[in-house]
């Protein structure tokens, strides 16, 4: 019996000591943790996030198995922050990126001459860099790179995990140096292209008269100088006695918002050109035309667009279309309806989407684009034809044919086309003849401002203007737009 009593007393004593020890440990834990908990209680949500970032940053810097550079850690974190936005137009800019941006703003830089955009990476075929358009007369243009080509590798490195700025930095470089890119054309065909970098002067406007009645204005890109060049072109058209105008915005990747607003002033007297709307009130703006205009309202205008028309080009096309100032022909535009601001931070900086723009009738076109009043497209190529086209360009047969004699007769050209088709280059004759003509022009150093021979969109624009059908087509387009509005309501 005494032994049983002693055992019960011993169990009670052990339980008491366990309880006391637990209370002491809990008390010590509260003493150790409570300052941090109390501090977190005083912090706002953002402050807590920043504190977490600081702790992780310092822990990695002090404890990672290899020594790390703090600046590289910070740049990596900032790049990840912008990646999380899932917006290819917003990015952290390193000091090198900012220098490149300054070069572009100055109007020239060492590079290949491509306007590009980063593809979404949400599928197996995404994540590469898409060519919006090559800049005319540049090494990339001369090398035969075209709109919608994909740059899948640069110097044997995949571009899938590169940001758009990383691709730009790899394409730019010392004039005279070479860079090799792998192009994907169509769904499967890939081929390498070696391009020699040169000083790239950003072009903005080209103009000419089609015969003596139609002013042809091609706006290649919107820069601070575009408005002046457009004004010079209009003065040239007036001196030449023009009675109508074609504005070609195809393969125009955009540019500066102020550049397109200033340009639009030549075609409107008052009224909305474009509006922007963002999350913060200061980004909610309406850009209106000044009073007075250089081009009279009664002068017929036809605008040409395609899938390479983007950003500022879409602003001008949208304003001219919505306000029934022009008839729009071609294909639906790219659909970049956002506005970015660049801010310098230290040696680097950032480019951030601050707002989205809308056309005068209130339409947001981001990822949708602007549809033409009259859809006209070049003859389409299927994947097999695209592959054959790319293979022919890579093989260099057309270049050799032209270099041997840049003044081939029509019969020689016909025989050469037949030989190509017999050899398995299954490409529509339209594209073969245009390829030969373009190669011949390059060999002779001839640069065309417009192409009435192989440009069915321009051909239709000229036909409408000369046949007196402009007013009828414009009224039909306005009626179609009104019917679409009613059906959407």
matplotlib code that plots the C-alpha trace (Angstrom):
import matplotlib.pyplot as plt

x = [0.0, 2.8, 4.4, 1.2, 1.0, 4.6, 4.0, 1.0, 3.0, 5.8, 3.4, 1.9, 5.4, 6.4, 3.2, 3.7, 7.3, 6.2, 3.5, 5.9, 8.5, 5.9, 4.7, 8.2, 8.9, 5.7, 6.5, 10.0, 8.6, 6.2, 9.0, 11.1, 8.4, 6.1, 8.4, 8.3, 4.5, 3.9, 6.0, 4.1, 0.9, 2.0, 3.0, 0.8, 0.3, 2.9, 5.3, 5.1, 5.7, 8.8, 10.1, 9.7, 11.6, 14.4, 14.7, 14.9, 17.3, 19.7, 19.4, 20.4, 23.2, 24.7, 24.1, 24.0, 26.6, 28.4, 29.1, 26.5, 26.5, 23.8, 23.2, 22.5, 20.2, 18.2, 18.0, 16.8, 14.1, 13.0, 12.8, 10.7, 8.4, 7.7, 7.4, 4.6, 2.6, 2.3, 2.7, 5.3, 5.3, 6.3, 9.9, 12.7, 15.5, 19.1, 21.7, 22.5, 18.8, 18.5, 21.5, 19.9, 16.7, 18.6, 20.2, 16.8, 15.4, 18.4, 17.4, 20.3, 21.9, 24.0, 21.8, 20.0, 16.7, 13.8, 10.7, 9.8, 7.4, 7.5, 5.0, 3.0, 4.5, 1.3, 1.7, 4.4, 4.8, 4.9, 7.6, 9.6, 10.0, 7.8, 8.9, 6.4, 8.2, 11.8, 12.9, 13.2, 16.8, 18.3, 20.4, 17.4, 15.3, 18.0, 18.5, 14.8, 13.3, 9.6, 6.7, 5.4, 8.8, 9.7, 13.2, 13.6, 17.4, 20.2, 23.7, 22.3, 20.5, 16.8, 14.8, 12.0, 13.3, 14.6, 12.8, 12.2, 14.9, 17.4, 16.7, 17.2, 20.5, 21.7, 20.7, 22.3, 26.1, 29.0, 28.3, 30.2, 29.9, 27.7, 24.9, 23.3, 19.6, 17.4, 14.1, 10.9, 8.6, 5.3, 4.6, 7.8, 10.4, 13.5, 16.6, 19.6, 20.3, 23.6, 23.1, 25.9, 25.0, 25.0, 24.0, 20.3, 18.6, 15.0, 13.0, 9.7, 8.0, 8.3, 6.2, 5.7, 3.0, 1.1, 1.0, -0.1, -3.3, -2.8, -0.4, 1.1, 2.2, 3.9, 4.4, 7.0, 7.1, 6.0, 8.9, 9.3, 10.0, 7.1, 4.8, 7.3, 7.9, 4.2, 3.7, 6.5, 4.9, 1.5, 3.2, 4.8, 1.4, -0.2, 2.6, 2.1, -1.7, -3.0, -6.7, -6.7, -4.4, -3.3, -1.8, 0.0, 0.3, 1.2, 4.0, 4.1, 4.9, 3.8, 6.1, 5.5, 2.0, 2.8, 4.1, 0.8, -1.3, 0.7, 0.5, -3.3, -3.6, -3.0, -6.2, -8.7, -9.9, -10.9, -12.5, -11.1, -8.0, -7.5, -8.3, -6.4, -7.7, -5.7, -6.1, -4.8, -6.7, -3.7, -3.7, -7.3, -6.7, -8.4, -6.2, -8.0, -7.0, -6.2, -8.3, -7.3, -5.9, -3.7, -5.7, -9.3, -12.2, -13.4, -10.1, -10.7, -8.3, -7.7, -5.8, -3.9, -3.4, -2.3, -1.3, 1.9, 0.2, 0.4, 0.1, 0.4, -0.4, -3.7, -4.4, -4.2, -6.1, -8.8, -9.3, -9.6, -12.0, -14.2, -14.6, -15.4, -12.4, -11.0, -11.8, -9.7, -8.5, -6.4, -6.3, -7.0, -4.3, -2.0, -4.0, -1.5, -3.8, -1.6, 0.5, 3.9, 5.9, 9.7, 11.1, 14.8, 15.8, 19.5, 21.5, 18.6, 14.9, 11.6, 8.9, 5.4, 2.0, 0.1, -3.1, -5.0, -6.2, -9.6, -10.5, -12.9, -16.0, -14.9, -13.5, -10.6, -8.6, -5.9, -5.4, -8.3, -7.1, -8.9, -10.8, -10.7, -13.8, -12.9, -10.8, -8.1, -5.2, -2.3, -2.6, -2.2, 0.5, 0.0, 2.7, 4.2, 4.4, 5.9, 8.5, 9.3, 9.5, 11.9, 14.0, 14.2, 15.4, 17.9, 19.2, 19.9, 18.8, 16.9, 19.8, 22.2, 19.8, 19.6, 23.3, 24.3, 22.2, 20.1, 18.2, 16.6, 14.0, 10.4, 11.0, 14.0, 12.0, 9.2, 11.6, 13.3, 9.9, 9.0, 12.4, 11.9, 8.4, 9.8, 12.5, 9.9, 9.6, 5.8, 5.1, 2.4, 3.7, 2.7, 5.3, 8.0, 7.6, 7.6, 10.7, 12.6, 11.5, 12.6, 16.0, 16.4, 15.7, 18.2, 20.8, 20.3, 20.0, 16.4, 14.1, 10.4, 8.2, 5.1, 4.3, 1.4, 2.6, 2.4, 0.3, -3.4, -4.4, -2.9, -4.3, -7.8, -7.2, -6.2, -9.1, -11.6, -10.2, -10.1, -13.4, -15.2, -16.4, -14.8, -18.0, -20.1, -17.6, -17.3, -21.1, -21.3, -18.7, -20.5, -23.8, -22.1, -20.5, -23.9, -25.6, -22.8, -23.4, -27.2, -26.6, -24.2, -26.8]
y = [0.0, 2.4, 1.7, 2.6, 5.9, 6.7, 6.0, 8.3, 11.1, 10.6, 10.8, 14.1, 15.6, 14.7, 16.2, 19.3, 19.7, 19.1, 21.7, 24.3, 23.6, 24.0, 27.3, 28.5, 27.6, 29.2, 32.3, 32.5, 32.0, 34.9, 37.1, 36.3, 36.5, 39.3, 42.2, 40.9, 40.3, 43.7, 45.3, 43.5, 44.7, 48.3, 47.8, 48.3, 45.5, 46.9, 47.5, 43.9, 42.8, 45.1, 43.7, 40.2, 41.1, 42.8, 39.7, 37.3, 39.6, 39.8, 36.1, 35.2, 37.7, 36.5, 32.8, 31.5, 28.8, 31.1, 34.8, 36.9, 40.4, 42.6, 44.6, 41.4, 40.2, 43.4, 43.5, 39.9, 40.7, 43.8, 41.8, 39.2, 41.9, 43.1, 39.5, 39.0, 41.7, 39.4, 42.6, 42.4, 46.2, 46.8, 46.0, 46.9, 48.7, 48.2, 50.9, 49.3, 49.2, 52.9, 53.8, 51.9, 53.8, 57.0, 56.0, 55.3, 58.6, 60.3, 58.8, 56.3, 53.3, 50.3, 47.4, 45.3, 47.4, 45.3, 46.3, 43.4, 42.3, 39.6, 36.7, 35.5, 32.3, 30.5, 27.6, 25.4, 27.7, 31.0, 33.0, 33.8, 37.2, 38.2, 40.6, 43.4, 44.8, 45.4, 49.0, 49.7, 49.9, 48.3, 45.1, 43.1, 44.3, 43.5, 40.1, 39.3, 39.2, 39.9, 40.8, 37.8, 36.0, 34.6, 35.1, 31.8, 31.9, 34.5, 33.1, 29.6, 30.8, 30.4, 33.6, 31.9, 33.0, 36.3, 39.5, 41.8, 44.1, 41.3, 40.5, 44.1, 44.2, 41.1, 42.4, 45.8, 46.2, 47.7, 48.6, 46.1, 43.2, 40.2, 38.5, 35.2, 34.7, 31.7, 32.6, 30.5, 31.2, 29.4, 26.7, 24.6, 25.9, 27.3, 28.7, 30.8, 34.4, 36.2, 40.0, 42.6, 45.4, 49.0, 52.5, 52.5, 55.8, 55.6, 56.6, 58.3, 59.5, 58.8, 60.5, 60.6, 61.3, 58.5, 60.1, 63.7, 63.4, 61.2, 62.1, 58.9, 59.4, 56.5, 57.0, 54.4, 55.3, 58.1, 60.1, 63.8, 64.6, 62.9, 65.9, 68.2, 65.6, 65.1, 68.8, 68.9, 66.1, 67.9, 71.0, 68.9, 67.4, 70.8, 72.1, 69.0, 69.6, 66.5, 65.9, 62.9, 61.1, 57.6, 57.3, 54.0, 52.8, 49.2, 47.7, 50.9, 49.7, 53.0, 55.3, 58.4, 59.4, 63.1, 62.3, 60.9, 63.5, 66.3, 64.5, 64.1, 67.9, 68.2, 66.3, 67.7, 71.0, 70.4, 67.3, 64.2, 62.4, 59.8, 59.4, 57.5, 56.0, 54.4, 53.6, 56.9, 60.1, 61.9, 59.2, 60.0, 62.4, 63.5, 64.7, 67.0, 68.5, 72.2, 74.6, 74.8, 72.1, 71.7, 69.0, 70.2, 68.0, 67.6, 65.9, 62.1, 60.1, 56.3, 54.7, 51.4, 49.1, 45.5, 43.3, 45.2, 48.5, 49.0, 51.5, 55.1, 53.9, 52.5, 55.8, 57.7, 55.0, 54.9, 58.6, 58.9, 56.0, 56.9, 60.5, 59.4, 61.3, 58.4, 55.1, 52.3, 49.4, 46.3, 43.9, 44.2, 46.0, 44.5, 45.6, 47.4, 49.8, 50.7, 53.6, 53.3, 55.7, 55.5, 56.5, 56.7, 55.2, 55.5, 54.3, 52.2, 52.7, 51.2, 51.1, 50.7, 50.5, 53.4, 53.6, 52.2, 54.4, 54.5, 55.9, 58.9, 56.6, 55.1, 51.8, 50.1, 48.2, 46.5, 42.9, 43.4, 45.9, 48.1, 46.4, 48.0, 49.3, 47.1, 44.0, 43.2, 40.9, 39.6, 36.1, 33.8, 31.1, 27.8, 26.2, 24.2, 27.3, 29.3, 26.6, 26.6, 30.4, 30.4, 27.6, 29.5, 32.6, 30.5, 28.8, 32.2, 31.1, 34.3, 36.4, 34.4, 34.7, 38.5, 39.0, 37.2, 39.7, 42.4, 43.2, 39.9, 39.7, 38.7, 35.4, 34.6, 35.4, 33.1, 30.3, 30.8, 30.7, 27.5, 25.9, 26.8, 25.2, 22.1, 21.9, 21.7, 25.3, 25.2, 28.9, 31.0, 32.8, 36.2, 35.8, 34.5, 37.4, 39.9, 38.2, 38.5, 42.1, 43.1, 41.3, 43.2, 46.5, 45.8, 44.8, 48.1, 50.2, 51.2, 52.0, 52.3, 54.5, 52.6, 49.5, 49.5, 46.3, 43.8, 45.7, 44.8, 46.9, 50.0, 49.1, 49.0, 52.3, 54.0, 52.4, 53.7, 57.3, 57.5, 55.8, 58.4, 55.7, 57.2, 58.9, 55.8, 53.5, 55.9, 56.1, 52.3, 52.0, 54.5, 52.6, 49.3, 50.8, 52.1, 48.7, 47.0, 49.5, 48.8, 45.0, 45.3, 47.3]
z = [0.0, 0.9, -2.5, -4.3, -2.4, -3.2, -6.9, -7.0, -5.3, -7.8, -10.7, -9.3, -8.9, -12.4, -13.8, -11.7, -13.1, -16.7, -16.3, -14.7, -17.4, -20.2, -18.7, -18.5, -22.1, -23.3, -21.3, -22.7, -26.3, -25.7, -24.5, -27.5, -30.1, -28.8, -30.0, -33.6, -33.4, -31.8, -34.5, -37.2, -35.7, -36.1, -39.7, -42.7, -45.2, -47.7, -44.8, -43.9, -47.5, -47.7, -44.4, -45.7, -48.8, -46.7, -44.5, -47.4, -49.3, -46.3, -45.5, -49.1, -49.2, -45.9, -46.1, -49.7, -50.4, -52.8, -52.4, -54.3, -55.6, -53.9, -57.1, -59.1, -56.3, -56.5, -60.3, -60.3, -57.7, -59.7, -63.0, -61.2, -59.9, -63.5, -64.8, -62.3, -64.0, -67.1, -69.3, -72.0, -72.3, -68.6, -67.6, -65.2, -67.2, -66.3, -66.9, -70.2, -71.1, -70.3, -72.5, -75.3, -74.8, -74.9, -78.2, -79.7, -78.5, -80.1, -83.4, -84.1, -82.6, -83.5, -84.4, -87.0, -87.5, -86.2, -84.3, -82.0, -79.4, -76.8, -77.2, -74.2, -72.7, -71.8, -74.3, -75.9, -78.9, -76.9, -75.2, -78.3, -79.8, -82.7, -85.5, -85.8, -88.8, -90.1, -90.6, -94.3, -95.6, -92.5, -92.3, -91.1, -93.9, -96.5, -94.9, -95.8, -92.3, -92.5, -90.2, -88.1, -88.2, -84.8, -83.4, -81.5, -80.9, -80.8, -81.1, -80.3, -77.1, -77.0, -76.6, -74.8, -71.4, -72.5, -71.8, -74.8, -73.5, -73.3, -76.9, -77.9, -76.0, -77.8, -81.2, -80.7, -80.8, -82.6, -86.2, -88.5, -86.0, -86.9, -85.0, -85.9, -85.2, -85.8, -87.5, -87.3, -90.3, -90.2, -87.7, -88.1, -90.5, -88.8, -90.5, -89.4, -90.6, -90.0, -89.9, -89.9, -87.5, -88.7, -87.5, -87.5, -88.2, -87.2, -90.3, -89.9, -93.2, -96.9, -99.5, -103.3, -105.8, -107.5, -111.0, -110.5, -108.5, -105.4, -102.6, -101.1, -97.4, -95.6, -91.9, -90.8, -87.1, -84.8, -83.4, -82.2, -85.9, -87.5, -87.3, -89.1, -91.8, -92.4, -92.7, -95.3, -97.2, -97.2, -98.6, -101.3, -102.2, -102.4, -104.7, -106.9, -107.2, -105.3, -105.1, -102.7, -100.3, -99.3, -95.7, -95.4, -91.8, -92.5, -90.5, -88.4, -84.8, -83.2, -81.2, -79.2, -78.1, -78.6, -82.1, -83.3, -81.6, -83.2, -86.6, -86.3, -85.9, -89.6, -90.4, -87.8, -86.4, -82.8, -81.4, -79.8, -81.2, -78.4, -74.7, -72.0, -68.9, -66.0, -62.3, -61.1, -62.0, -63.6, -66.4, -67.4, -70.3, -73.5, -76.4, -78.7, -82.0, -82.2, -84.2, -87.9, -90.1, -93.2, -95.0, -95.8, -94.8, -98.4, -99.5, -99.8, -97.7, -97.7, -94.8, -95.2, -92.2, -91.5, -88.6, -88.2, -87.5, -83.7, -80.9, -82.2, -85.7, -84.4, -82.7, -86.0, -87.9, -85.2, -85.1, -88.9, -89.0, -86.0, -87.1, -90.7, -92.0, -94.0, -95.5, -93.9, -96.0, -95.3, -92.3, -88.6, -86.7, -84.0, -81.0, -78.7, -76.9, -73.8, -72.9, -71.1, -69.1, -68.6, -65.2, -64.3, -61.0, -60.2, -63.2, -64.4, -64.6, -65.5, -68.2, -66.8, -68.4, -66.9, -69.0, -71.9, -74.7, -76.4, -79.8, -80.3, -80.2, -76.9, -78.2, -76.4, -78.9, -76.6, -77.8, -80.3, -82.9, -85.4, -88.1, -91.6, -93.3, -96.3, -95.7, -98.3, -97.7, -99.7, -101.1, -98.1, -97.8, -95.9, -93.8, -96.7, -98.9, -96.0, -95.6, -99.3, -99.3, -96.4, -98.0, -101.3, -99.5, -97.5, -100.6, -102.3, -105.7, -106.5, -105.4, -107.6, -110.5, -110.2, -109.4, -112.6, -114.6, -112.9, -116.2, -116.9, -119.7, -119.0, -120.8, -118.6, -115.5, -116.6, -117.3, -113.9, -112.1, -113.9, -113.0, -109.3, -109.2, -111.0, -108.4, -105.6, -104.5, -104.4, -104.0, -105.7, -108.7, -107.2, -104.4, -106.7, -109.1, -106.2, -104.7, -108.0, -108.5, -104.9, -105.4, -108.7, -107.1, -104.3, -106.8, -108.7, -105.5, -106.3, -103.4, -104.0, -101.9, -103.1, -105.1, -107.5, -109.2, -106.3, -103.7, -104.1, -101.1, -102.6, -106.0, -104.5, -102.7, -106.0, -107.8, -105.3, -105.3, -109.1, -109.8, -107.6, -105.2, -102.1, -100.8, -101.4, -99.6, -96.7, -96.3, -96.5, -93.8, -91.6, -92.0, -91.2, -88.0, -87.0, -87.5, -85.5, -82.6, -82.6, -82.6, -79.6, -77.7]

ax = plt.figure().add_subplot(projection="3d")
ax.plot(x, y, z, "-o")
ax.set_aspect("equal")
plt.show()
